């Protein structure tokens, strides 16, 4: 059997631990307590005003239960609001508030710094190749996730 340090699942889990810690440290130093998933949801909602929760969940690859809690917390913080949909009275549209826009602007440099820190052991070319290969690997197993990516930011199905 391979050493655990040679297993992709273990290494990806470790990288996720580091990524969350680095994100929280950088964003915390910028004066925000947004978590990585809250940031992803808020940024996605900002780029798609009026998105519904189900579509948001698919866009950032989170299950419905998780996204409900995330949206609830963003609404509570005043960063996101739910509005009744003009198209479907049963649905709610999500809109980023002025406070949400402000916090995204405030932490943008910290989020970028976190990405740099996460890849600091790699040259620029290696970082590009790492991201390319990581995307390729994730796309190849997307359908095996309990919360597969359902749509890209351009509206196309993930993996295409």
Secondary structure, DSSP 8 states (H G I E B T S, - for coil): ---GGG-HHHHHHHHHHHHHHHHHHHHHHTT----HHHHHHHHHHHHSTTB-HHHHHHHHT--HHHHHHHHHHHHHTTSEEEEE-SS-TT-EEEEE-HHHHHHHHHHHHHHHHHHHHHTTTS-HHHHHHHHHHHHHHHHHHGGGSTT-----TTSS-TT-
